[in-house]
Amino acid sequence: MTKRIVSAYAAASRELSSDPEAEAKWYGALRDSELVDGLELSYTNGFHPGGSDHLTALLDPEWSLVVTSIRRTLGAGYRNPAYGLASADEAGRRAAVDDVAELRRQIAQLDRPILAVELHSAPNRGRAESSASDLKHSLEEILSWDWGDSKIVLEHCDAFRTSNHVQKGYLSLVEELDVVRDLSTQQSTNLAMALNWGRSVIEVEDIRGAQEHLELALESGLLSAFVFSGAAAVDSAFGPAWRDVHLPLAEDEPTSLLTAADIEAAVERLPLSLDYVGVKTTSRPDRQGIDRLVETFRLLAVTDQHARSAGLVTAAGS
């Protein structure tokens, strides 16, 4: 059954990990929600400043965990524009592969089963050259390592285009799907694709981007995860227009293009074999503590409602 994964780190304050009492309440609120089947953990130089044991103690032992490398990828890309798994620069590509090797080592220290590890097709093509063949080269090596039961998931971000609103500028979805399909055909691999509603909308600068990307992914048969995150065509309290700042539902932020109807339309098309459906939103700047989870929980509730109606999840989350 499809798991409901929450990217709670996106809503957390930067000071959360340095305040033990606030952090305990934060994870307690997530553990208390019957709709949370697991979390997406963000990897940068590690998973938590306090170490793996500290983080593991905060997690529900029954949760399914997904690991994302997006913040590590973005940070390294700012320092070295040629950094990335799809980089045509060998040094930049090698650095990214080596970072995934370190990520794998850090995952082992968590001593917890990991449902999926999300990787990305950097670099930004507006700053450095990249190609599908270079991405394939990187993934071939990464897939040769022992990942246990964890699935390697290539999460699509907005592809490069001429608009000034480019956020990530990575490979196109078609290129990524071709690589994943080729590797899946050549060998038995635990490799799949993930989409984010907001990032697809940002790429096309229209909600049809989410619809078009979902259609392509469904046709490929390679989709294993779908994440709901909003986007806006105008400036808002969350950030400038078309920025990848994970807006909540339109009912919580009127500038957001993501509505309950959009969620329903997408969920009804998702395959029952989907590994996880996720929600990811930041919080209003004026919210503090666990109140920063208000928008996240509301998005989760709407997603759960339609996911249950579509048969993706059960009321108990099993």
C-alpha positions as CSV (number, residue, x, y, z in Angstrom):
1,M,0.0,0.0,0.0
2,T,1.2,3.5,-0.8
3,K,2.8,5.3,2.1
4,R,2.0,8.9,3.1
5,I,5.4,10.7,3.4
6,V,5.7,14.2,4.9
7,S,8.6,16.5,4.1
8,A,8.4,18.2,7.5
9,Y,11.9,19.6,7.3
10,A,10.7,22.1,4.7
11,A,8.4,23.8,7.3
12,A,10.9,23.6,10.2
13,S,12.7,26.7,11.5
14,R,16.4,26.9,11.1
15,E,16.8,26.9,14.9
16,L,14.8,23.8,15.5
17,S,17.7,21.4,16.0
18,S,19.3,23.7,18.5
19,D,16.3,23.8,20.8
20,P,15.7,20.3,22.3
21,E,12.3,21.1,23.8
22,A,10.9,22.6,20.6
23,E,12.4,19.7,18.6
24,A,10.8,17.1,20.9
25,K,7.4,18.8,20.5
26,W,7.9,19.0,16.7
27,Y,8.6,15.3,16.2
28,G,5.9,14.5,18.8
29,A,3.3,16.3,16.8
30,L,4.3,14.3,13.7
31,R,4.3,11.0,15.7
32,D,0.8,11.8,17.0
33,S,-0.7,12.2,13.6
34,E,-2.3,9.0,12.3
35,L,-1.9,10.3,8.7
36,V,1.9,10.3,8.8
37,D,3.3,7.0,7.5
38,G,6.8,8.4,7.4
39,L,9.1,11.3,6.8
40,E,11.4,12.6,4.0
41,L,14.8,13.2,5.6
42,S,17.0,15.9,4.2
43,Y,20.7,15.2,3.7
44,T,23.3,17.9,3.5
45,N,26.5,17.0,5.4
46,G,24.6,14.6,7.5
47,F,21.0,14.1,8.6
48,H,21.1,16.0,11.9
49,P,23.7,18.2,13.7
50,G,23.3,16.0,16.8
51,G,24.2,12.8,14.9
52,S,22.3,9.8,13.6
53,D,21.5,8.4,17.1
54,H,19.9,11.6,18.1
55,L,17.7,11.8,15.0
56,T,16.7,8.1,15.2
57,A,15.5,8.6,18.8
58,L,13.1,11.3,17.6
59,L,11.6,9.1,14.8
60,D,8.6,6.8,15.1
61,P,10.1,3.3,14.8
62,E,7.1,2.3,12.5
63,W,7.7,5.1,10.0
64,S,8.8,4.6,6.5
65,L,11.7,6.9,5.6
66,V,12.7,8.6,2.4
67,V,16.0,10.4,2.0
68,T,16.5,13.4,-0.3
69,S,19.8,14.8,-1.5
70,I,18.4,18.0,-2.9
71,R,19.9,20.4,-0.4
72,R,23.3,18.8,-0.7
73,T,23.0,19.0,-4.5
74,L,22.0,22.6,-4.4
75,G,24.7,23.7,-1.9
76,A,27.5,21.9,-3.8
77,G,26.1,23.4,-7.1
78,Y,26.4,26.9,-5.7
79,R,30.0,26.4,-4.9
80,N,30.8,24.5,-8.1
81,P,28.5,25.1,-11.0
82,A,29.7,22.0,-12.8
83,Y,28.7,19.7,-9.8
84,G,26.1,17.1,-10.5
85,L,25.3,13.5,-11.5
86,A,24.6,14.6,-15.1
87,S,27.6,16.9,-15.4
88,A,29.6,16.8,-18.6
89,D,32.6,17.9,-16.5
90,E,34.2,14.8,-15.1
91,A,35.5,16.4,-11.9
92,G,32.0,17.8,-11.2
93,R,30.3,14.5,-12.0
94,R,32.8,12.5,-9.9
95,A,32.3,14.8,-6.9
96,A,28.5,14.2,-7.1
97,V,28.9,10.4,-7.3
98,D,31.4,10.4,-4.4
99,D,28.8,12.4,-2.4
100,V,26.2,9.7,-3.1
101,A,28.7,7.2,-1.8
102,E,29.0,9.2,1.4
103,L,25.2,9.5,1.6
104,R,25.0,5.7,1.5
105,R,27.5,5.5,4.4
106,Q,25.5,7.9,6.4
107,I,22.3,6.0,5.7
108,A,23.9,2.9,7.1
109,Q,24.5,4.8,10.4
110,L,20.8,5.5,10.7
111,D,20.3,1.8,11.1
112,R,16.8,2.1,9.8
113,P,15.2,0.7,6.6
114,I,15.0,3.4,3.9
115,L,12.1,3.2,1.4
116,A,13.7,5.4,-1.2
117,V,16.8,7.6,-1.9
118,E,16.0,10.6,-4.0
119,L,18.7,11.8,-6.4
120,H,18.7,14.6,-9.0
121,S,20.0,15.4,-12.5
122,A,22.1,18.5,-11.7
123,P,23.8,20.7,-12.8
124,N,21.9,23.8,-13.9
125,R,22.3,23.8,-17.7
126,G,22.4,27.6,-17.6
127,R,25.7,27.4,-15.7
128,A,27.3,24.2,-16.9
129,E,27.0,21.5,-19.5
130,S,25.1,18.3,-18.7
131,S,23.8,15.3,-20.6
132,A,21.6,12.2,-20.2
133,S,24.6,10.0,-21.0
134,D,26.6,11.5,-18.1
135,L,23.6,10.9,-15.8
136,K,23.4,7.3,-17.0
137,H,27.1,6.8,-16.4
138,S,26.7,8.0,-12.8
139,L,23.6,6.0,-12.1
140,E,25.2,2.8,-13.5
141,E,27.9,3.1,-10.8
142,I,25.6,4.0,-8.1
143,L,23.2,1.1,-8.8
144,S,26.2,-1.3,-8.7
145,W,26.4,-0.6,-5.0
146,D,24.4,-2.6,-2.4
147,W,21.4,-0.5,-1.4
148,G,19.5,-3.3,0.3
149,D,15.8,-2.9,-0.2
150,S,16.0,0.8,-0.8
151,K,14.8,2.1,-4.2
152,I,16.9,4.7,-6.0
153,V,14.4,7.4,-7.2
154,L,15.3,10.1,-9.7
155,E,13.2,13.1,-8.6
156,H,12.4,15.5,-11.5
157,C,13.0,19.2,-10.8
158,D,12.3,22.0,-13.2
159,A,14.3,21.6,-16.4
160,F,16.4,24.4,-17.9
161,R,14.6,26.8,-20.2
162,T,15.1,30.4,-21.3
163,S,12.7,31.9,-18.7
164,N,14.2,34.1,-16.0
165,H,12.3,32.0,-13.5
166,V,14.5,28.9,-13.8
167,Q,15.0,27.3,-10.3
168,K,17.0,24.1,-10.8
169,G,17.5,24.0,-14.6
170,Y,18.3,20.2,-14.6
171,L,17.6,17.7,-17.3
172,S,14.2,17.4,-19.0
173,L,11.8,14.8,-17.8
174,V,12.0,13.1,-21.2
175,E,15.8,12.7,-20.8
176,E,15.4,11.4,-17.3
177,L,12.8,8.9,-18.2
178,D,14.9,7.6,-21.1
179,V,17.8,7.1,-18.7
180,V,15.7,5.3,-16.1
181,R,14.0,3.2,-18.8
182,D,17.4,2.2,-20.4
183,L,18.9,1.2,-17.1
184,S,15.8,-0.8,-16.2
185,T,15.8,-2.6,-19.5
186,Q,19.5,-3.4,-19.5
187,Q,19.6,-4.8,-16.0
188,S,17.3,-5.6,-13.1
189,T,17.4,-2.3,-11.1
190,N,15.6,-0.9,-8.2
191,L,15.3,2.5,-10.0
192,A,12.2,4.7,-10.6
193,M,11.0,8.3,-11.0
194,A,9.3,10.8,-8.7
195,L,7.4,13.9,-9.6
196,N,6.6,17.1,-7.6
197,W,3.4,18.9,-8.6
198,G,4.8,22.3,-7.8
199,R,8.1,21.8,-9.6
200,S,6.3,20.7,-12.8
201,V,4.1,23.7,-12.7
202,I,7.1,26.0,-12.2
203,E,8.8,24.5,-15.2
204,V,5.9,25.2,-17.6
205,E,4.7,28.3,-15.6
206,D,1.2,26.8,-15.8
207,I,-0.7,24.0,-14.0
208,R,-0.7,22.1,-17.2
209,G,2.9,21.3,-16.5
210,A,1.9,19.0,-13.7
211,Q,-0.7,17.3,-15.9
212,E,1.8,16.9,-18.8
213,H,4.5,15.5,-16.6
214,L,2.2,13.0,-14.9
215,E,1.0,11.8,-18.3
216,L,4.6,11.2,-19.5
217,A,5.5,9.4,-16.3
218,L,2.4,7.2,-16.4
219,E,3.1,6.3,-20.0
220,S,6.6,5.2,-19.0
221,G,5.4,2.9,-16.2
222,L,8.3,4.2,-14.1
223,L,6.6,6.4,-11.6
224,S,7.0,5.4,-7.9
225,A,6.3,8.6,-6.1
226,F,4.3,11.8,-6.4
227,V,4.7,14.8,-4.1
228,F,2.2,17.7,-3.7
229,S,3.7,21.1,-3.3
230,G,2.3,24.4,-4.4
231,A,3.5,27.2,-6.6
232,A,2.5,30.8,-7.4
233,A,2.5,32.9,-10.5
234,V,2.8,36.1,-8.5
235,D,4.8,37.2,-5.5
236,S,3.5,36.1,-2.1
237,A,4.5,36.0,1.6
238,F,6.3,32.8,0.8
239,G,8.5,34.3,-1.9
240,P,8.7,35.6,-5.5
241,A,6.6,34.3,-8.4
242,W,7.5,30.9,-9.7
243,R,10.0,30.2,-7.0
244,D,10.4,26.6,-5.6
245,V,9.3,27.5,-2.1
246,H,6.7,24.9,-1.6
247,L,3.5,26.9,-1.1
248,P,0.6,25.3,0.7
249,L,-3.0,24.8,-0.6
250,A,-4.8,27.8,-2.1
251,E,-7.1,27.8,0.9
252,D,-4.1,28.7,3.1
253,E,-2.4,31.0,0.6
254,P,-4.6,32.6,-2.1
255,T,-1.7,33.0,-4.5
256,S,-1.0,29.3,-4.5
257,L,-2.2,27.4,-7.7
258,L,-2.6,24.1,-5.8
259,T,-6.2,23.4,-5.0
260,A,-8.0,20.3,-3.6
261,A,-9.5,19.7,-7.0
262,D,-5.9,19.5,-8.5
263,I,-5.0,17.0,-5.8
264,E,-8.1,14.9,-6.5
265,A,-7.4,15.0,-10.3
266,A,-3.8,13.8,-9.9
267,V,-4.5,11.2,-7.2
268,E,-7.2,9.5,-9.3
269,R,-4.6,8.9,-12.0
270,L,-1.8,7.6,-9.7
271,P,-1.0,3.8,-10.0
272,L,-1.9,1.7,-7.0
273,S,1.6,0.4,-7.1
274,L,2.9,3.8,-6.1
275,D,5.5,3.5,-3.3
276,Y,4.6,6.8,-1.7
277,V,2.6,10.0,-2.0
278,G,4.1,13.0,-0.4
279,V,3.3,16.5,0.9
280,K,5.8,19.3,1.2
281,T,5.1,22.9,2.2
282,T,6.9,25.6,4.0
283,S,5.1,27.7,6.7
284,R,3.9,31.3,6.9
285,P,6.8,33.4,8.1
286,D,4.9,34.5,11.2
287,R,4.3,31.0,12.6
288,Q,6.3,29.6,15.4
289,G,7.0,26.1,16.8
290,I,4.6,23.3,15.9
291,D,2.2,25.9,14.4
292,R,4.6,25.9,11.4
293,L,3.1,22.4,10.7
294,V,-0.5,23.8,10.2
295,E,-0.2,24.1,6.4
296,T,1.6,20.8,6.1
297,F,-1.1,18.9,8.1
298,R,-3.9,20.6,6.1
299,L,-2.3,19.6,2.8
300,L,-1.7,16.1,4.2
301,A,-5.4,15.8,5.2
302,V,-6.7,16.8,1.8
303,T,-4.2,14.4,0.1
304,D,-5.2,11.6,2.4
305,Q,-8.9,12.1,1.8
306,H,-8.5,11.8,-2.0
307,A,-5.8,9.0,-1.7
308,R,-8.2,6.9,0.3
309,S,-11.0,7.5,-2.1
310,A,-8.7,6.4,-4.9
311,G,-7.7,3.3,-3.0
312,L,-4.1,4.3,-2.7
313,V,-4.0,4.3,1.1
314,T,-6.3,3.0,3.9
315,A,-7.6,4.9,6.8
316,A,-5.1,3.2,9.1
317,G,-2.3,4.0,6.7
318,S,-1.4,0.3,6.2
